[in-house]
Amino acid sequence: MRVEIPWRDRKVVAQLIDPDRAGEETLVAVAGHAAEAGADLFLVGGSLTSVSVSSVIRRLKELSEKPVILFPGDLTQLTDEADAVFLLSLISGRNPELLIGNHVIAAPHLRHMRERVIPVGYILVDCGSRTSVEYMSQTSPLPYDKHDIAVATALAGEMLGMSAIYLEGGSGAARPVAPAMIRAVRSELRIPIITGGGLDTPGKIEDAFVAGADMVVTGNGCEQDPMLINEACRVRDRLNHRTVTV
């Protein structure tokens, strides 16, 4: 069954769950709080995991009725337990394994759930600190202020048939992707834009939404401040209401 993400008509808030940081107590707390706050969906995955992603997804689906999307950091995280899978192509880098190599290996495992596969162009942006994604992928992020490169890369992803573009600052980023970069990409793109990393205040989340992001992803910021997901959903609701009523 295909999972329909309502990002073409409204703003969406996603809570990212890192399996390695999702013990039972943490998972219950985060899932309950995010669902109560009104988060639209969960993403599950990480750059490096040592626990079963399948078991985390199964438990999360027991705790919440919100859609759960696999956000795989590598092939070991593939599972059909999720409601959908982001099939990520790291189009900001030049590592062939992350552009097509891993996808060839993954395809036979995903063919029975192809209607749940969402191809996403993944663009890593230098947001002030070296991230796990940068190290594990052995690729360099796009410069923070090179908006023209981001636009060209995102357009290439769209033209290659991606369903969305993910502008990523990385887990624990010192700052989020610049609103000016999001705005520049939005002005040229027809497909949805996702952004995450460094979104640790309501103001930064609103800036990302207003600049043109269709989905914001909260992660570490909610661990530091559990109420951040509430604030993110309030910002989303206010902007969605403005869009509907204007």
TASULCOR-V488187 format. One record per backbone hydrogen bond with DSSP energy under -1.0 kcal/mol. NH is the residue of the N-H (numbers start at 0). CO is the residue of the C=O. If there is no record, write none. Layout:
NH;CO / NH;CO
This chain:
6;4 / 9;5 / 11;213 / 13;215 / 14;40 / 15;217 / 16;42 / 20;17 / 21;18 / 26;22 / 27;23 / 28;24 / 29;25 / 30;26 / 31;27 / 32;28 / 33;29 / 34;30 / 35;31 / 36;32 / 37;33 / 38;33 / 39;12 / 40;12 / 41;66 / 42;14 / 43;68 / 44;16 / 55;51 / 56;52 / 57;53 / 58;54 / 59;55 / 60;56 / 61;57 / 62;58 / 63;59 / 68;41 / 69;83 / 70;43 / 76;73 / 77;74 / 82;67 / 83;67 / 84;115 / 85;69 / 86;117 / 87;85 / 88;119 / 89;97 / 90;88 / 91;121 / 92;89 / 97;94 / 99;95 / 100;95 / 101;96 / 103;99 / 104;100 / 105;101 / 106;102 / 109;105 / 110;106 / 112;109 / 113;110 / 115;112 / 116;113 / 117;84 / 119;86 / 120;163 / 121;88 / 122;165 / 124;167 / 125;141 / 134;130 / 135;131 / 136;132 / 138;133 / 141;123 / 145;142 / 146;144 / 149;145 / 150;146 / 151;147 / 152;148 / 153;149 / 154;150 / 155;151 / 156;152 / 157;153 / 158;154 / 159;155 / 160;157 / 161;156 / 162;118 / 164;191 / 165;120 / 166;193 / 167;122 / 168;195 / 172;169 / 174;126 / 181;177 / 182;178 / 183;179 / 184;180 / 185;181 / 186;182 / 187;184 / 188;184 / 193;164 / 194;214 / 195;166 / 199;197 / 204;200 / 205;201 / 206;202 / 207;203 / 208;204 / 209;205 / 210;206 / 211;208 / 212;207 / 213;192 / 214;192 / 215;11 / 216;194 / 217;13 / 221;218 / 223;219 / 224;220 / 227;224 / 230;226 / 231;227 / 232;228 / 233;229 / 234;230 / 235;231 / 236;232 / 237;233 / 238;234 / 239;235 / 240;236 / 241;237 / 242;238 / 243;239 / 244;240 / 245;241
